[in-house]
Amino acid sequence: MAPTTRRTALLALVLAVSLLLAGCTTAINGDDDGTDTELDDADIDESDLQAAAVEAMEDVETATVAHEMTMSLDGEQLFDLSSNGVVDYEAQEMELMTVMDDPMMGEQEIPQYVIGDTMYMEFEGDWVKENVSSENFWENEELTQQQEVLEEADLDIQGEKETDDGHEVYVVNMSVDEETMESIVEDEFGEQEPAMPGEEIEFGEISVTQHIDTESSHIRFAEMEFEITAAGQTVTMEMTVETSDINEPVDIELPEEAEDATTQPANPF
């Protein structure tokens, strides 16, 4: 595999895994800055909280989402990425504005839509589209992979605190071992694991800190970090996830100019 293709494929895998982990925070309602003050003792054990958080994920039909991500390759910063948008899991529609800050190319805004099994993206004035049915894109409607992550993770409750917006939350550290992530990625992608044929993939320790609402068990805030190594290259990803307006009405409409988008082949790498 050529170096450029290998690097692109490795980044694709990192992004795919980050989406699985981000799904663990789909049931968020409100914002938090992640800053821990002095914590009180928690009044729930890890197994009960784990079960309640998994159950709370099942009622999510719509949401407003926001991500912040920093990626580096072998210790060198690749880019910063942020995205904001809305998702309608019931209608299988998504609208997202992604801003990527690349040290080489500067800042770029990339509008994205998913309508059913078609993903649309505008880049430098041109719209392209891709059929994503083979990627099981809307498996997240039932949040099966995300629930598996949460079910298999080790939780360590640090205590309770009140967030800046007045909500009581449990502060929880969560770790996912390499074997679990390999199993989940294999279930998600099968033989079409993101473009790393013949390459042995190693997952480093995956750590997540979550703030889980003491009443609703919705995860209000998450910070995560993990590493993936393949072909002698290691990508490190740091990410925060916030989701709000759970099950509130959303209005997603594909722009007219996107209707004439050029078709891109699936899995080009």
Salt bridges, closest charged atoms under 4 A:
ASP32 OD2 - LYS161 NZ 3.94
ASP32 OD2 - HIS211 ND1 2.89
ASP36 OD1 - LYS161 NZ 3.55
ASP36 OD1 - HIS211 NE2 3.46
ASP59 OD1 - HIS218 NE2 3.86
ASP165 OD2 - HIS167 NE2 3.94
GLU199 OE2 - ARG6 NE 3.23
ASP213 OD2 - ARG220 NH2 2.38
